[in-house]
Amino acid sequence: MVRFNARHGGIAAVVVMMPVIAGCGYNTIPTQQERAEAAWADVQSQYQRRSDLIPNLVATVQGAAIAERATLTQVIEARARATSIQVSPDTLSDPAAFEQFQAAQGQLTSALSRLLVTVEAYPDLKANQNFLNFQDQLEGTENRIAIARRDYNEAVRAYNTSLRTFPSVIWAKTAHSGSQPMQLFNATAEAQTAPDVNFNLGPAQPGGTAPTVTPGSTPIAR
């Protein structure tokens, strides 16, 4: 006869209970959390890709000797702020940290929008192949950022919902009590309206006429 001791009985109980635990939402919270953190990593990757494009874009515009230098300075400064503020998966539940990150990235987006508006006054620069390549890459990256943010928001909504709905809410108050809701991206004020910019750019060439640029309502995609 096979004799079972207490250890064997405990192992058997765990094996029997595993399907029950899985079916009652125990794994839902960590699974949704991992998906949200993976989506956040993609957001960071796309923002980094944009940041990496900016130095060469700025260098190309500087090489064209445009009269408006303040816009370039704003882009450079906004990039420095955006890259200095980082949000790790551990701080995704911190509203203040997330708000600072989103605000810094939004300011960079606005500065880039103003730069592209400025370029409209310089036909030679608009025809520059290097600039066109960087502009295409930048616009493509902005679209990827928008998609990555959307996917992140969807993953976070699923995770946050699991923290307050039955049956996973039971585990949120017990085994996963350290799990906290993550922050969502919200539309910024800059995203709602086109930048109101009126540049007195000065002559593009000696003896030229100072052009004035009034942007339309089509800033680069966010």
Secondary structure, 3 states (H helix, E strand, C coil): CCCCCHHHHHHHHHHHHHHHHHHCCCCHHHHHHHHHHHHHHHHHHHHHHHHHHHHHHHHHHHHCCCCCCHHHHHHHHHHHHHHHCCCCHHHCCCHHHHHHHHHHHHHHHHHHHHHHHHHCCCHHHHCCHHHHHHHHHHHHHHHHHHHHHHHHHHHHHHHHHHCCCCCHHHHHCCCCCCCCCCCCCCCCHHHHCCCCCCEECCCCCCCCCCCEECCCCCCCCC
